[in-house]
Amino acid sequence: MRTVTVVGASLSGVYAARELRAQGFDGRLVIVGDEPHRPYDRPPLSKDFLTGRADEDQLALTDDEESAELDAEWLLGVRARGLDPRGRTILLDNGRTVSTDGVVLATGASARRLPGDHLAGVHTLRTLDDARALRAELSRGSLHVVIIGGGFIGAETASSCADLGHDVTVLEAAPLPLVPQLGPDMAAVCAALHRRGGVDLVTGTGVAGLLGSGAARSHEDVAAGQVVAEDRAPRRTVTGVRLTDGRTLPADVVIVGIGATPNTGWLAGSALALHDGVLCDDGCVTGLPQVVAVGDVARAGGARAEHWTSATEQPRVAVRNLLAGRTVDTVRPLPYFWSDQYGARIQFAGRRHEAETVRIAEGALEDGAPAEGGFLALYERDGRTTAVLSVDRPRPFMRARRELARSADPMETAAL
């Protein structure tokens, strides 16, 4: 191959570019990104960046030296809007086309939005521009902040908002947040962290609508610290969230964290199989020759994993298969994710199933919440450990994670 194009200047995209060079590809390397920014790390957006403890330079995934070594042609601030059925030409929204011999799809996912959330003061938190606007909004003194969605992004953002001194409510439609990931027992334990952090957790009810009134600044004006010009059409500002149980929560700021949708719309008509992502085999190889997919957009081996670890592990195998022209390697790492909330580090590895029991192997719980020093919990079935969870026990967790990988599949140990 003379040209390989990475579509998506994301975490998985930059890792794929690194792997292409590391695995000997010395041809033309093109990286297309719809944001104007060079690749950056997303996890700090809801944490240190939002609270002002990290600046944009600390988010960067590449520096000038590495960029020079990659010797890539960067096409930033431009969106891919089509891939020809043979995967040999990429059409961009500026009218330009890129002819290529190989393609790495790394377009990630976009935050889901609520219908009618165009009110000023309503935010999502997925991109650097999202985080810039939200950080500026949160600098307007003490605010009532309502976070819709109690998943990891919602919980981390709630923790950051509470740290900034705001009055925070987390709204979760399910009886408990994080039950699919952690199971009901451990989800209840982690939900108690909200209470410890001074955050109200409202569960078991959904959103009927957002309330708004008056004229407002736009998101762009908030981010720039400017006042709306008099001749600009006014926008209404969010004032509250109406719940399906009839209650209303007052809100100066609403943050919507209800998941993400893989960015596959531009691939319609490409002959790729699309279903909640780009369908791939266990080696991230798609149904089109010389086209692989990685990261949040890839549904590899029947599953799509929106985790930092998957985005950094898949590119090695995907690039190897791309350069080989067929699937010669597969990746099925032991699922792993972490979250920082209210000063606690939550780590989970493994595959949770419904018919398991959970045992506290180290540490303890106190009033249904992690005791000082945290705990390590093992998910067990038929005498076998299937998953491990820890709060503030990083070393025991890493030991348990390695043991779990060895017992699950010898091939998975290499990923750790």
Secondary structure as GFF3:
##gff-version 3
##sequence-region A 1 416
A	DSSP	beta_strand	3	7	.	.	.	ID=ss1
A	DSSP	alpha_helix	11	22	.	.	.	ID=ss2
A	DSSP	beta_strand	28	33	.	.	.	ID=ss3
A	DSSP	three_ten_helix	43	46	.	.	.	ID=ss4
A	DSSP	alpha_helix	48	51	.	.	.	ID=ss5
A	DSSP	three_ten_helix	56	59	.	.	.	ID=ss6
A	DSSP	alpha_helix	64	70	.	.	.	ID=ss7
A	DSSP	beta_strand	72	76	.	.	.	ID=ss8
A	DSSP	beta_strand	80	83	.	.	.	ID=ss9
A	DSSP	beta_strand	89	92	.	.	.	ID=ss10
A	DSSP	beta_strand	97	99	.	.	.	ID=ss11
A	DSSP	beta_strand	102	105	.	.	.	ID=ss12
A	DSSP	beta_strand	109	111	.	.	.	ID=ss13
A	DSSP	beta_strand	122	123	.	.	.	ID=ss14
A	DSSP	alpha_helix	128	138	.	.	.	ID=ss15
A	DSSP	beta_strand	144	148	.	.	.	ID=ss16
A	DSSP	alpha_helix	152	163	.	.	.	ID=ss17
A	DSSP	beta_strand	167	172	.	.	.	ID=ss18
A	DSSP	alpha_helix	179	196	.	.	.	ID=ss19
A	DSSP	beta_strand	200	203	.	.	.	ID=ss20
A	DSSP	beta_strand	207	213	.	.	.	ID=ss21
A	DSSP	alpha_helix	219	224	.	.	.	ID=ss22
A	DSSP	beta_strand	237	243	.	.	.	ID=ss23
A	DSSP	beta_strand	248	250	.	.	.	ID=ss24
A	DSSP	beta_strand	253	256	.	.	.	ID=ss25
A	DSSP	beta_strand	260	262	.	.	.	ID=ss26
A	DSSP	three_ten_helix	265	267	.	.	.	ID=ss27
A	DSSP	beta_strand	278	280	.	.	.	ID=ss28
A	DSSP	beta_strand	291	293	.	.	.	ID=ss29
A	DSSP	three_ten_helix	295	297	.	.	.	ID=ss30
A	DSSP	beta_strand	298	300	.	.	.	ID=ss31
A	DSSP	alpha_helix	308	324	.	.	.	ID=ss32
A	DSSP	beta_strand	336	341	.	.	.	ID=ss33
A	DSSP	beta_strand	344	350	.	.	.	ID=ss34
A	DSSP	beta_strand	357	366	.	.	.	ID=ss35
A	DSSP	beta_strand	369	381	.	.	.	ID=ss36
A	DSSP	beta_strand	384	391	.	.	.	ID=ss37
A	DSSP	alpha_helix	394	408	.	.	.	ID=ss38
A	DSSP	alpha_helix	410	413	.	.	.	ID=ss39
###
